[in-house]
Amino acid sequence: MACDVLEGKQHKMVCPRCGATYSYLRSKRVGDRVYQYAVHYSGKGKERRARYCYLGPSGTYRYVEDLLGLDLGGLSSFDVVSVIEAAVDRLYSLKGRGTNLPLSRLESIVERIMGLIQRM
């Protein structure tokens, strides 16, 4: 079973794309960019096969980030809290431009986040 050491404890390395454990991360260079893949092995001996899950670029999605005004990394380094913070900052900037925001949806999201926080 694939494990990683974090603060003296072992934990499974779970692929953020498919949810299965993976053996290791593989980097592949294409031009000036480096992309990350989770490597899954199945079978044994001569029957051993590798399956790869694409996790995104090492670093950031530079074009999408510029377009959306958000800091986005690949799945191998995804930080959901940072994305939420950036999204809230983006909402503040839109509010100042007189943009009509979907208030009922935003209130629903806030309620869901508050419920999650209370359960933690």
C-alpha positions as CSV (number, residue, x, y, z in Angstrom):
1,M,0.0,0.0,0.0
2,A,1.3,3.4,-0.9
3,C,2.1,5.6,2.1
4,D,3.7,9.0,2.7
5,V,5.2,10.3,5.9
6,L,3.7,13.5,7.3
7,E,4.5,14.8,10.8
8,G,5.8,11.3,11.8
9,K,2.6,9.6,10.8
10,Q,1.9,7.4,7.7
11,H,-1.1,8.1,5.6
12,K,-2.3,6.7,2.3
13,M,-1.5,8.7,-0.8
14,V,-5.0,9.1,-2.3
15,C,-5.4,10.3,-5.9
16,P,-7.5,13.5,-5.9
17,R,-8.8,12.6,-9.4
18,C,-10.0,9.0,-8.9
19,G,-9.8,8.4,-5.2
20,A,-7.6,5.3,-5.4
21,T,-4.3,5.0,-3.7
22,Y,-1.3,5.6,-5.9
23,S,2.3,4.5,-5.8
24,Y,4.1,7.8,-6.6
25,L,3.8,11.1,-8.4
26,R,5.4,11.4,-11.9
27,S,6.5,14.6,-13.5
28,K,6.5,15.1,-17.3
29,R,8.1,18.0,-19.0
30,V,6.3,19.4,-22.1
31,G,8.0,22.5,-23.5
32,D,8.6,24.9,-20.6
33,R,5.8,23.4,-18.4
34,V,6.0,20.4,-16.0
35,Y,2.8,18.3,-15.5
36,Q,2.0,15.9,-12.5
37,Y,0.5,12.4,-12.8
38,A,-0.4,10.0,-10.0
39,V,0.9,6.5,-11.0
40,H,-1.4,3.6,-10.1
41,Y,-0.1,0.0,-10.4
42,S,-2.3,-3.1,-10.8
43,G,-1.3,-6.7,-11.2
44,K,2.0,-8.4,-10.3
45,G,5.0,-9.7,-12.1
46,K,4.7,-9.7,-15.9
47,E,1.0,-8.7,-15.5
48,R,1.9,-5.5,-13.7
49,R,0.4,-2.5,-15.5
50,A,0.6,1.2,-14.7
51,R,-2.3,3.7,-15.0
52,Y,-1.8,7.4,-14.8
53,C,-4.2,10.1,-13.6
54,Y,-3.4,13.6,-14.7
55,L,-3.3,16.0,-11.8
56,G,-2.4,19.3,-13.5
57,P,0.6,21.4,-13.9
58,S,3.4,21.8,-11.4
59,G,2.9,25.3,-10.2
60,T,-0.2,27.1,-11.4
61,Y,-2.6,27.4,-14.3
62,R,-1.2,30.7,-15.5
63,Y,-3.7,31.5,-18.2
64,V,-6.8,30.6,-16.3
65,E,-5.5,32.4,-13.2
66,D,-5.1,35.6,-15.1
67,L,-8.5,35.3,-16.7
68,L,-10.4,34.5,-13.5
69,G,-8.2,36.4,-11.0
70,L,-7.8,33.3,-8.9
71,D,-4.7,31.4,-7.8
72,L,-5.1,27.8,-9.0
73,G,-2.6,25.0,-8.7
74,G,-2.9,21.5,-10.0
75,L,-4.7,18.7,-8.1
76,S,-1.4,17.6,-6.6
77,S,-1.1,20.9,-4.7
78,F,-4.7,22.0,-4.4
79,D,-5.6,24.1,-1.4
80,V,-9.3,24.6,-1.2
81,V,-9.2,27.2,1.5
82,S,-6.9,29.4,-0.5
83,V,-9.3,29.1,-3.5
84,I,-12.3,30.1,-1.3
85,E,-10.3,33.1,0.0
86,A,-9.5,34.2,-3.5
87,A,-13.1,33.7,-4.6
88,V,-14.3,35.9,-1.8
89,D,-11.7,38.6,-2.7
90,R,-13.0,38.3,-6.3
91,L,-16.6,38.8,-5.1
92,Y,-15.5,42.0,-3.3
93,S,-13.9,43.3,-6.4
94,L,-17.1,42.5,-8.5
95,K,-19.3,44.2,-5.9
96,G,-17.4,47.5,-6.4
97,R,-18.2,47.4,-10.1
98,G,-22.0,47.3,-9.6
99,T,-22.2,43.7,-10.8
100,N,-25.5,41.9,-9.8
101,L,-24.4,39.0,-7.7
102,P,-26.6,35.9,-7.1
103,L,-27.3,36.7,-3.5
104,S,-29.5,33.7,-2.8
105,R,-26.8,31.3,-4.0
106,L,-24.2,33.1,-2.0
107,E,-26.3,32.9,1.1
108,S,-26.8,29.1,0.5
109,I,-23.0,28.6,0.1
110,V,-22.3,30.6,3.3
111,E,-24.9,28.4,5.2
112,R,-23.2,25.2,3.9
113,I,-19.8,26.4,5.0
114,M,-21.0,27.4,8.4
115,G,-22.6,24.0,8.8
116,L,-19.3,22.4,7.9
117,I,-17.4,24.5,10.4
118,Q,-19.8,23.6,13.2
119,R,-19.3,19.9,12.5
120,M,-15.5,20.2,12.6
